[in-house]
Amino acid sequence: MARSDMSDPEWEFIKAVLPNKTRGKKRVDDRRVINGMFYVLRTGTPWADLPSEYGPPTTVYNRFKRWSYAGHWDRIMDAIADANNVDTVMVDGTSVRTHHSTTTLKKDPRHCLGHSRGGLGEKIHALTNQDGLPIRYELTPGQAHDVPPCKTLLDNLQPRQDVLADNAYDADWIRDMI
Protein backbone atom coordinates (compact mmCIF):
# COMPACT_ATOMS: atom_id res chain seq x y z
CA MET A 1 0.00 0.00 0.00
CA ALA A 2 1.51 3.31 -1.13
CA ARG A 3 1.56 6.44 0.99
CA SER A 4 -1.17 8.06 -1.11
CA ASP A 5 -3.55 5.08 -0.94
CA MET A 6 -6.80 5.51 0.97
CA SER A 7 -7.34 3.84 4.32
CA ASP A 8 -10.40 1.62 4.84
CA PRO A 9 -12.42 4.34 6.69
CA GLU A 10 -11.60 6.90 3.97
CA TRP A 11 -12.66 4.47 1.27
CA GLU A 12 -15.96 3.65 3.02
CA PHE A 13 -16.78 7.35 3.20
CA ILE A 14 -15.88 8.14 -0.42
CA LYS A 15 -17.54 4.97 -1.75
CA ALA A 16 -20.91 6.23 -0.48
CA VAL A 17 -20.75 9.41 -2.63
CA LEU A 18 -19.28 7.93 -5.83
CA PRO A 19 -21.36 7.72 -8.98
CA ASN A 20 -22.60 4.15 -9.33
CA LYS A 21 -24.45 4.09 -12.64
CA THR A 22 -22.54 1.81 -14.94
CA ARG A 23 -23.02 1.29 -18.65
CA GLY A 24 -21.20 -1.00 -20.98
CA LYS A 25 -18.28 -3.02 -19.67
CA LYS A 26 -17.93 -4.05 -16.04
CA ARG A 27 -16.17 -1.27 -14.13
CA VAL A 28 -12.62 -1.58 -12.94
CA ASP A 29 -12.24 -1.42 -9.14
CA ASP A 30 -13.04 2.19 -8.13
CA ARG A 31 -10.74 2.15 -5.12
CA ARG A 32 -7.75 1.09 -7.20
CA VAL A 33 -8.51 3.73 -9.85
CA ILE A 34 -8.95 6.53 -7.28
CA ASN A 35 -5.72 5.51 -5.55
CA GLY A 36 -4.06 5.80 -8.98
CA MET A 37 -5.48 9.31 -9.39
CA PHE A 38 -4.19 10.31 -5.96
CA TYR A 39 -0.78 8.84 -6.79
CA VAL A 40 -0.47 10.93 -9.95
CA LEU A 41 -1.71 14.10 -8.25
CA ARG A 42 0.59 13.62 -5.26
CA THR A 43 3.78 12.74 -7.14
CA GLY A 44 3.35 14.68 -10.37
CA THR A 45 4.06 11.54 -12.36
CA PRO A 46 2.78 11.60 -15.95
CA TRP A 47 -0.39 9.53 -16.40
CA ALA A 48 1.44 7.19 -18.79
CA ASP A 49 4.01 6.35 -16.09
CA LEU A 50 1.43 5.26 -13.52
CA PRO A 51 2.54 2.04 -11.76
CA SER A 52 0.68 -1.05 -12.99
CA GLU A 53 -0.77 -1.75 -9.52
CA TYR A 54 -3.30 1.04 -10.18
CA GLY A 55 -4.54 -0.36 -13.46
CA PRO A 56 -4.25 0.90 -17.02
CA PRO A 57 -3.20 4.58 -17.15
CA THR A 58 -5.83 5.37 -19.78
CA THR A 59 -8.60 4.04 -17.52
CA VAL A 60 -7.41 6.14 -14.57
CA TYR A 61 -6.96 9.28 -16.71
CA ASN A 62 -10.26 8.92 -18.58
CA ARG A 63 -12.24 8.41 -15.38
CA PHE A 64 -10.50 11.41 -13.76
CA LYS A 65 -11.41 13.65 -16.73
CA ARG A 66 -15.01 12.37 -16.95
CA TRP A 67 -15.60 12.86 -13.23
CA SER A 68 -14.06 16.33 -13.39
CA TYR A 69 -16.37 17.46 -16.20
CA ALA A 70 -19.41 15.83 -14.58
CA GLY A 71 -18.79 17.57 -11.23
CA HIS A 72 -18.28 14.39 -9.20
CA TRP A 73 -15.16 15.77 -7.50
CA ASP A 74 -17.14 18.82 -6.35
CA ARG A 75 -19.77 16.55 -4.80
CA ILE A 76 -17.09 14.48 -3.08
CA MET A 77 -15.47 17.65 -1.68
CA ASP A 78 -18.87 18.91 -0.47
CA ALA A 79 -19.57 15.59 1.28
CA ILE A 80 -16.18 15.70 3.00
CA ALA A 81 -16.74 19.32 4.04
CA ASP A 82 -20.19 18.55 5.44
CA ALA A 83 -18.85 15.60 7.43
CA ASN A 84 -16.14 17.66 9.12
CA ASN A 85 -17.72 20.23 11.39
CA VAL A 86 -15.05 22.78 12.19
CA ASP A 87 -15.08 25.82 14.44
CA THR A 88 -12.93 28.03 12.22
CA VAL A 89 -12.67 28.35 8.45
CA MET A 90 -10.21 30.42 6.43
CA VAL A 91 -10.77 32.01 3.04
CA ASP A 92 -8.18 33.46 0.67
CA GLY A 93 -7.23 33.71 -2.96
CA THR A 94 -3.96 33.38 -4.83
CA SER A 95 -2.91 34.10 -8.38
CA VAL A 96 -1.36 31.37 -10.48
CA ARG A 97 0.61 32.11 -13.63
CA THR A 98 -0.23 29.87 -16.54
CA HIS A 99 2.17 28.38 -19.04
CA HIS A 100 2.97 30.59 -22.02
CA SER A 101 1.32 28.09 -24.36
CA THR A 102 -2.11 28.97 -22.87
CA THR A 103 -2.13 32.16 -24.96
CA THR A 104 -3.12 30.07 -27.96
CA LEU A 105 -6.15 28.42 -26.29
CA LYS A 106 -9.56 29.07 -27.75
CA LYS A 107 -12.20 30.71 -25.55
CA ASP A 108 -13.72 28.01 -23.39
CA PRO A 109 -15.94 28.58 -20.34
CA ARG A 110 -14.06 25.82 -18.49
CA HIS A 111 -10.85 27.86 -18.69
CA CYS A 112 -10.66 30.76 -16.27
CA LEU A 113 -7.86 32.63 -17.96
CA GLY A 114 -7.42 36.36 -17.54
CA HIS A 115 -4.77 39.05 -17.66
CA SER A 116 -3.37 40.41 -14.43
CA ARG A 117 -0.25 42.41 -13.60
CA GLY A 118 1.92 39.32 -13.85
CA GLY A 119 0.55 38.23 -17.21
CA LEU A 120 -1.91 35.52 -18.14
CA GLY A 121 -3.18 33.59 -15.17
CA GLU A 122 -5.97 32.23 -12.99
CA LYS A 123 -6.95 32.89 -9.43
CA ILE A 124 -7.73 30.13 -6.96
CA HIS A 125 -10.05 31.12 -4.12
CA ALA A 126 -10.16 28.53 -1.36
CA LEU A 127 -12.09 27.89 1.83
CA THR A 128 -10.13 25.70 4.24
CA ASN A 129 -10.56 24.35 7.75
CA GLN A 130 -8.40 25.51 10.64
CA ASP A 131 -5.70 23.02 9.62
CA GLY A 132 -5.54 24.38 6.05
CA LEU A 133 -7.28 21.38 4.47
CA PRO A 134 -9.54 22.41 1.56
CA ILE A 135 -13.29 22.50 1.97
CA ARG A 136 -14.36 24.34 -1.18
CA TYR A 137 -12.67 26.28 -3.98
CA GLU A 138 -13.52 28.55 -6.91
CA LEU A 139 -11.47 29.40 -10.01
CA THR A 140 -11.66 32.86 -11.59
CA PRO A 141 -9.67 34.75 -14.23
CA GLY A 142 -6.41 36.28 -13.01
CA GLN A 143 -7.70 39.85 -12.86
CA ALA A 144 -10.74 38.98 -10.71
CA HIS A 145 -11.15 40.46 -7.25
CA ASP A 146 -11.41 38.20 -4.20
CA VAL A 147 -14.90 39.29 -3.12
CA PRO A 148 -17.25 37.91 -5.86
CA PRO A 149 -16.47 34.19 -5.32
CA CYS A 150 -16.70 34.70 -1.57
CA LYS A 151 -20.50 34.26 -1.67
CA THR A 152 -20.30 30.71 -3.01
CA LEU A 153 -17.35 29.82 -0.76
CA LEU A 154 -19.13 30.93 2.40
CA ASP A 155 -22.49 29.36 1.56
CA ASN A 156 -23.48 26.64 4.02
CA LEU A 157 -21.52 28.05 6.94
CA GLN A 158 -22.51 26.46 10.22
CA PRO A 159 -23.87 28.70 12.99
CA ARG A 160 -21.17 30.16 15.23
CA GLN A 161 -18.35 29.31 12.83
CA ASP A 162 -15.47 31.80 12.86
CA VAL A 163 -14.14 33.04 9.52
CA LEU A 164 -10.55 34.21 9.06
CA ALA A 165 -9.89 36.38 6.01
CA ASP A 166 -7.57 39.19 4.98
CA ASN A 167 -8.45 42.79 3.98
CA ALA A 168 -9.51 41.75 0.48
CA TYR A 169 -12.70 40.36 2.04
CA ASP A 170 -13.55 43.54 3.96
CA ALA A 171 -17.10 44.20 2.73
CA ASP A 172 -20.23 44.94 4.73
CA TRP A 173 -22.31 42.28 2.96
CA ILE A 174 -19.71 39.64 3.85
CA ARG A 175 -19.82 40.67 7.50
CA ASP A 176 -23.62 40.53 7.43
CA MET A 177 -23.50 37.07 5.89
CA ILE A 178 -21.23 35.77 8.64
Phi and psi in degrees as GROMACS dihedral restraints (atoms count N, CA, C in turn):
[ dihedral_restraints ]
;  ai    aj    ak    al  type     phi  dphi    fc
    3     4     5     6     1   -77.6    20    10
    4     5     6     7     1   164.2    20    10
    6     7     8     9     1   -59.4    20    10
    7     8     9    10     1   -32.8    20    10
    9    10    11    12     1   -87.0    20    10
   10    11    12    13     1    -3.8    20    10
   12    13    14    15     1   -71.4    20    10
   13    14    15    16     1   147.8    20    10
   15    16    17    18     1   -74.9    20    10
   16    17    18    19     1   144.8    20    10
   18    19    20    21     1   -78.3    20    10
   19    20    21    22     1   168.8    20    10
   21    22    23    24     1   -60.5    20    10
   22    23    24    25     1   -44.6    20    10
   24    25    26    27     1   -63.9    20    10
   25    26    27    28     1   -37.9    20    10
   27    28    29    30     1   -63.8    20    10
   28    29    30    31     1   -42.9    20    10
   30    31    32    33     1   -63.7    20    10
   31    32    33    34     1   -43.6    20    10
   33    34    35    36     1   -60.0    20    10
   34    35    36    37     1   -38.7    20    10
   36    37    38    39     1   -68.3    20    10
   37    38    39    40     1   -48.1    20    10
   39    40    41    42     1   -69.2    20    10
   40    41    42    43     1   -35.4    20    10
   42    43    44    45     1   -57.9    20    10
   43    44    45    46     1   -34.5    20    10
   45    46    47    48     1   -68.5    20    10
   46    47    48    49     1   -24.1    20    10
   48    49    50    51     1  -107.5    20    10
   49    50    51    52     1     4.0    20    10
   51    52    53    54     1   -74.6    20    10
   52    53    54    55     1   150.6    20    10
   54    55    56    57     1   -67.0    20    10
   55    56    57    58     1   137.8    20    10
   57    58    59    60     1  -125.7    20    10
   58    59    60    61     1    13.5    20    10
   60    61    62    63     1   -85.4    20    10
   61    62    63    64     1   118.8    20    10
   63    64    65    66     1  -113.9    20    10
   64    65    66    67     1   141.8    20    10
   66    67    68    69     1  -130.0    20    10
   67    68    69    70     1   151.2    20    10
   69    70    71    72     1    75.2    20    10
   70    71    72    73     1  -134.8    20    10
   72    73    74    75     1   -63.7    20    10
   73    74    75    76     1   157.5    20    10
   75    76    77    78     1   -64.0    20    10
   76    77    78    79     1   135.1    20    10
   78    79    80    81     1   -69.8    20    10
   79    80    81    82     1   146.0    20    10
   81    82    83    84     1   -73.5    20    10
   82    83    84    85     1   153.3    20    10
   84    85    86    87     1   -50.1    20    10
   85    86    87    88     1   117.4    20    10
   87    88    89    90     1   -60.7    20    10
   88    89    90    91     1   -40.4    20    10
   90    91    92    93     1   -62.5    20    10
   91    92    93    94     1   -43.4    20    10
   93    94    95    96     1   -63.5    20    10
   94    95    96    97     1   -42.2    20    10
   96    97    98    99     1   -66.3    20    10
   97    98    99   100     1   -44.0    20    10
   99   100   101   102     1   -66.3    20    10
  100   101   102   103     1   -39.1    20    10
  102   103   104   105     1   -60.7    20    10
  103   104   105   106     1   -37.0    20    10
  105   106   107   108     1   -64.1    20    10
  106   107   108   109     1   -40.6    20    10
  108   109   110   111     1   -61.8    20    10
  109   110   111   112     1   -46.6    20    10
  111   112   113   114     1   -62.5    20    10
  112   113   114   115     1   -37.0    20    10
  114   115   116   117     1   -62.0    20    10
  115   116   117   118     1   -47.3    20    10
  117   118   119   120     1   -64.4    20    10
  118   119   120   121     1   -43.7    20    10
  120   121   122   123     1   -67.9    20    10
  121   122   123   124     1   -33.7    20    10
  123   124   125   126     1   -76.5    20    10
  124   125   126   127     1   -40.7    20    10
  126   127   128   129     1   -95.3    20    10
  127   128   129   130     1   -20.7    20    10
  129   130   131   132     1    79.7    20    10
  130   131   132   133     1    11.4    20    10
  132   133   134   135     1   -66.0    20    10
  133   134   135   136     1   139.7    20    10
  135   136   137   138     1   -60.6    20    10
  136   137   138   139     1   148.0    20    10
  138   139   140   141     1   -54.7    20    10
  139   140   141   142     1   -38.7    20    10
  141   142   143   144     1   -66.4    20    10
  142   143   144   145     1   -21.7    20    10
  144   145   146   147     1   -97.2    20    10
  145   146   147   148     1    15.4    20    10
  147   148   149   150     1   -62.5    20    10
  148   149   150   151     1   131.9    20    10
  150   151   152   153     1   -58.3    20    10
  151   152   153   154     1   146.9    20    10
  153   154   155   156     1   -64.6    20    10
  154   155   156   157     1   -18.9    20    10
  156   157   158   159     1   -65.0    20    10
  157   158   159   160     1   -16.4    20    10
  159   160   161   162     1   -96.9    20    10
  160   161   162   163     1     0.0    20    10
  162   163   164   165     1    98.7    20    10
  163   164   165   166     1  -176.1    20    10
  165   166   167   168     1   -64.4    20    10
  166   167   168   169     1   133.0    20    10
  168   169   170   171     1   -57.5    20    10
  169   170   171   172     1   -35.6    20    10
  171   172   173   174     1   -66.5    20    10
  172   173   174   175     1   -36.2    20    10
  174   175   176   177     1   -64.4    20    10
  175   176   177   178     1   -46.3    20    10
  177   178   179   180     1   -63.7    20    10
  178   179   180   181     1   -47.3    20    10
  180   181   182   183     1   -63.9    20    10
  181   182   183   184     1   -47.7    20    10
  183   184   185   186     1   -62.2    20    10
  184   185   186   187     1   -41.0    20    10
  186   187   188   189     1   -68.1    20    10
  187   188   189   190     1   -37.9    20    10
  189   190   191   192     1   -60.2    20    10
  190   191   192   193     1   -47.1    20    10
  192   193   194   195     1   -65.9    20    10
  193   194   195   196     1   -44.9    20    10
  195   196   197   198     1   -61.5    20    10
  196   197   198   199     1   -44.7    20    10
  198   199   200   201     1   -67.3    20    10
  199   200   201   202     1   -32.8    20    10
  201   202   203   204     1   -65.3    20    10
  202   203   204   205     1   -48.2    20    10
  204   205   206   207     1   -68.0    20    10
  205   206   207   208     1   -31.1    20    10
  207   208   209   210     1   -83.3    20    10
  208   209   210   211     1    -8.7    20    10
  210   211   212   213     1    84.5    20    10
  211   212   213   214     1    13.4    20    10
  213   214   215   216     1   -65.8    20    10
  214   215   216   217     1   -36.6    20    10
  216   217   218   219     1   -64.5    20    10
  217   218   219   220     1   -36.9    20    10
  219   220   221   222     1   -62.8    20    10
  220   221   222   223     1   -41.5    20    10
  222   223   224   225     1   -66.9    20    10
  223   224   225   226     1   -37.0    20    10
  225   226   227   228     1   -65.4    20    10
  226   227   228   229     1   -43.9    20    10
  228   229   230   231     1   -62.5    20    10
  229   230   231   232     1   -40.7    20    10
  231   232   233   234     1   -63.4    20    10
  232   233   234   235     1   -40.8    20    10
  234   235   236   237     1   -65.3    20    10
  235   236   237   238     1   -39.6    20    10
  237   238   239   240     1   -66.3    20    10
  238   239   240   241     1   -41.8    20    10
  240   241   242   243     1   -64.1    20    10
  241   242   243   244     1   -41.2    20    10
  243   244   245   246     1   -67.6    20    10
  244   245   246   247     1   -30.2    20    10
  246   247   248   249     1   -76.8    20    10
  247   248   249   250     1   -23.7    20    10
  249   250   251   252     1  -104.8    20    10
  250   251   252   253     1    93.0    20    10
  252   253   254   255     1   -74.5    20    10
  253   254   255   256     1   122.8    20    10
  255   256   257   258     1  -123.3    20    10
  256   257   258   259     1   152.8    20    10
  258   259   260   261     1   -80.1    20    10
  259   260   261   262     1   -34.2    20    10
  261   262   263   264     1  -128.7    20    10
  262   263   264   265     1   135.5    20    10
  264   265   266   267     1  -122.0    20    10
  265   266   267   268     1   154.8    20    10
  267   268   269   270     1  -124.6    20    10
  268   269   270   271     1   142.4    20    10
  270   271   272   273     1  -130.1    20    10
  271   272   273   274     1   136.8    20    10
  273   274   275   276     1  -164.2    20    10
  274   275   276   277     1   166.1    20    10
  276   277   278   279     1  -130.5    20    10
  277   278   279   280     1   151.9    20    10
  279   280   281   282     1  -142.0    20    10
  280   281   282   283     1   145.1    20    10
  282   283   284   285     1   -87.7    20    10
  283   284   285   286     1   143.0    20    10
  285   286   287   288     1  -128.0    20    10
  286   287   288   289     1   123.5    20    10
  288   289   290   291     1   -74.2    20    10
  289   290   291   292     1   141.4    20    10
  291   292   293   294     1   -99.6    20    10
  292   293   294   295     1   163.4    20    10
  294   295   296   297     1   -64.5    20    10
  295   296   297   298     1   148.6    20    10
  297   298   299   300     1   -61.3    20    10
  298   299   300   301     1   -21.8    20    10
  300   301   302   303     1   -72.3    20    10
  301   302   303   304     1   -12.7    20    10
  303   304   305   306     1   -70.0    20    10
  304   305   306   307     1   -13.6    20    10
  306   307   308   309     1   -66.3    20    10
  307   308   309   310     1   -19.4    20    10
  309   310   311   312     1   -94.7    20    10
  310   311   312   313     1     0.0    20    10
  312   313   314   315     1   -69.0    20    10
  313   314   315   316     1   144.1    20    10
  315   316   317   318     1   -76.4    20    10
  316   317   318   319     1   156.4    20    10
  318   319   320   321     1   -60.3    20    10
  319   320   321   322     1   128.2    20    10
  321   322   323   324     1  -146.8    20    10
  322   323   324   325     1   127.8    20    10
  324   325   326   327     1   -62.3    20    10
  325   326   327   328     1   -18.3    20    10
  327   328   329   330     1   -78.1    20    10
  328   329   330   331     1   -16.6    20    10
  330   331   332   333     1   -97.3    20    10
  331   332   333   334     1   127.6    20    10
  333   334   335   336     1  -104.2    20    10
  334   335   336   337     1    56.5    20    10
  336   337   338   339     1   -89.3    20    10
  337   338   339   340     1   141.4    20    10
  339   340   341   342     1  -158.3    20    10
  340   341   342   343     1   162.2    20    10
  342   343   344   345     1   -93.4    20    10
  343   344   345   346     1   130.0    20    10
  345   346   347   348     1  -127.2    20    10
  346   347   348   349     1  -172.7    20    10
  348   349   350   351     1   -59.4    20    10
  349   350   351   352     1   -33.2    20    10
  351   352   353   354     1   -86.6    20    10
  352   353   354   355     1    -0.3    20    10
  354   355   356   357     1   114.4    20    10
  355   356   357   358     1  -157.4    20    10
  357   358   359   360     1   -73.3    20    10
  358   359   360   361     1   131.6    20    10
  360   361   362   363     1  -167.8    20    10
  361   362   363   364     1  -178.6    20    10
  363   364   365   366     1  -127.4    20    10
  364   365   366   367     1   163.9    20    10
  366   367   368   369     1  -123.0    20    10
  367   368   369   370     1   130.5    20    10
  369   370   371   372     1  -104.6    20    10
  370   371   372   373     1   121.5    20    10
  372   373   374   375     1  -108.9    20    10
  373   374   375   376     1   124.3    20    10
  375   376   377   378     1  -128.0    20    10
  376   377   378   379     1   144.8    20    10
  378   379   380   381     1  -110.4    20    10
  379   380   381   382     1   124.3    20    10
  381   382   383   384     1  -125.8    20    10
  382   383   384   385     1   164.2    20    10
  384   385   386   387     1   -81.6    20    10
  385   386   387   388     1  -176.6    20    10
  387   388   389   390     1   -66.6    20    10
  388   389   390   391     1   -15.7    20    10
  390   391   392   393     1   -94.5    20    10
  391   392   393   394     1     0.7    20    10
  393   394   395   396     1    85.8    20    10
  394   395   396   397     1     8.9    20    10
  396   397   398   399     1   -82.6    20    10
  397   398   399   400     1   135.2    20    10
  399   400   401   402     1   -66.3    20    10
  400   401   402   403     1   140.9    20    10
  402   403   404   405     1  -111.4    20    10
  403   404   405   406     1   -45.6    20    10
  405   406   407   408     1  -154.2    20    10
  406   407   408   409     1   153.0    20    10
  408   409   410   411     1  -146.4    20    10
  409   410   411   412     1   159.7    20    10
  411   412   413   414     1  -136.4    20    10
  412   413   414   415     1   143.2    20    10
  414   415   416   417     1  -109.1    20    10
  415   416   417   418     1   136.6    20    10
  417   418   419   420     1  -136.9    20    10
  418   419   420   421     1   165.2    20    10
  420   421   422   423     1   -61.2    20    10
  421   422   423   424     1   157.6    20    10
  423   424   425   426     1   -59.1    20    10
  424   425   426   427     1   -28.6    20    10
  426   427   428   429     1   -87.4    20    10
  427   428   429   430     1    -2.9    20    10
  429   430   431   432     1   -68.2    20    10
  430   431   432   433     1   147.1    20    10
  432   433   434   435     1   -80.5    20    10
  433   434   435   436     1   162.6    20    10
  435   436   437   438     1   -74.7    20    10
  436   437   438   439     1   -23.9    20    10
  438   439   440   441     1   -71.4    20    10
  439   440   441   442     1   -45.3    20    10
  441   442   443   444     1   -54.4    20    10
  442   443   444   445     1   -44.4    20    10
  444   445   446   447     1   -74.5    20    10
  445   446   447   448     1    -7.5    20    10
  447   448   449   450     1   -61.5    20    10
  448   449   450   451     1   -34.2    20    10
  450   451   452   453     1   -58.9    20    10
  451   452   453   454     1   -49.0    20    10
  453   454   455   456     1   -71.2    20    10
  454   455   456   457     1   -32.9    20    10
  456   457   458   459     1   -67.4    20    10
  457   458   459   460     1   -37.6    20    10
  459   460   461   462     1   -93.2    20    10
  460   461   462   463     1     1.5    20    10
  462   463   464   465     1   -60.4    20    10
  463   464   465   466     1   150.4    20    10
  465   466   467   468     1    67.3    20    10
  466   467   468   469     1    26.5    20    10
  468   469   470   471     1   -67.6    20    10
  469   470   471   472     1   143.1    20    10
  471   472   473   474     1   -79.5    20    10
  472   473   474   475     1   153.0    20    10
  474   475   476   477     1   -60.1    20    10
  475   476   477   478     1   142.1    20    10
  477   478   479   480     1    66.0    20    10
  478   479   480   481     1    23.5    20    10
  480   481   482   483     1   -86.2    20    10
  481   482   483   484     1   134.4    20    10
  483   484   485   486     1   -85.4    20    10
  484   485   486   487     1   144.4    20    10
  486   487   488   489     1  -121.3    20    10
  487   488   489   490     1   125.1    20    10
  489   490   491   492     1  -103.1    20    10
  490   491   492   493     1   129.3    20    10
  492   493   494   495     1  -153.1    20    10
  493   494   495   496     1   158.6    20    10
  495   496   497   498     1   -90.3    20    10
  496   497   498   499     1  -172.2    20    10
  498   499   500   501     1   -63.9    20    10
  499   500   501   502     1   -20.0    20    10
  501   502   503   504     1   -64.0    20    10
  502   503   504   505     1   -20.8    20    10
  504   505   506   507     1  -103.2    20    10
  505   506   507   508     1    21.7    20    10
  507   508   509   510     1   -85.7    20    10
  508   509   510   511     1    86.1    20    10
  510   511   512   513     1  -137.9    20    10
  511   512   513   514     1   143.0    20    10
  513   514   515   516     1   -60.2    20    10
  514   515   516   517     1   -40.1    20    10
  516   517   518   519     1   -67.1    20    10
  517   518   519   520     1   -28.5    20    10
  519   520   521   522     1   -70.7    20    10
  520   521   522   523     1   -43.0    20    10
  522   523   524   525     1   -63.2    20    10
  523   524   525   526     1   -38.8    20    10
  525   526   527   528     1   -65.6    20    10
  526   527   528   529     1   -34.7    20    10
  528   529   530   531     1   -68.9    20    10
  529   530   531   532     1   -34.4    20    10
